[in-house]
Amino acid sequence: MATIVTSSLESSIKNWWISLLMGVLFLFAGFWVFRTPMESYLTLSIVFSAFILVTGIFEIVFALSNRNEMQSWGW
């Protein structure tokens, strides 16, 4: 059982760069928010919704690219 879990985890992290990219994007967004605290709530909601959209796209790409590598992939 442990071998199945570890092999699944090892193959599921083959696209580690996606998490790194998201971390850099979130750092950029955090610095931007601290630099411009007087911006309106509308601007913040647009920025956060864009990051959520990008994160969702990367999550879908990650899941689809690893579907053959992971056992019991699916709903």
N, C-alpha and C positions, 0 to 999 in steps of 0.2 A: 504494500500500500504506500509506504514512504517513497519507494522508487517511482511510482506513478505520479505522485504529487511533485517530487523534485524535478522529474523530467518535464512535467507540464510547466512548472515555474521557469525552468531554464529556457525552454523554447518560447515562453510568452514574453520574456524580456529581451528578445532579440532586437526590438525596435526601441531601445533605451533612449535614443535621441529625441523621441517625441516628448517624453517627460522633461528632458533637459530644455527643449525649445519652449515648452509651456512654462517652465520655471522662469526662463529669461523674459518671456512675454509678461508674466505676472509681476516680475521685478520692475520692468519698464513701466507698467501701468501704475504700480505703487509709487514710484518716484514721480511720475507725472501728476498723480493726485496730490502728493505733498507739495509739489512746486506750484500748483495752481489751486489753492484751497477756496478761492472765491468764485470758481466756476459754478454754473447752475446745476441743479439736480438733473436737468435734461441731458446735459453733456455727460455726466457720470453714468446715467442710465444707458446712454448710447454706447459708451466705451465698455461698460460691463457686459452689455448684451452682445457686443461684438466679440469679446473674449469668450463668453459662454458659447457663442456660435462656433468660433474657431476650435475651442476645446471639444465640442460635440463632434465636429468633423474629424478631428484627430482621433478621438475615441472610436469612431466608426471605422476609420482606416486601420487603426491598430487591431480592432476585433476581426475585421475581415482579412487582414493580412496574416493573422495567426490562427485562423479557423482550422486549417489543416494540421497545425502543430499541436493543438490542445485536444486532449481527450475529453469527451462529453461536452463539446462546444455546442451551444445553442440556448434555447430558452430554458 
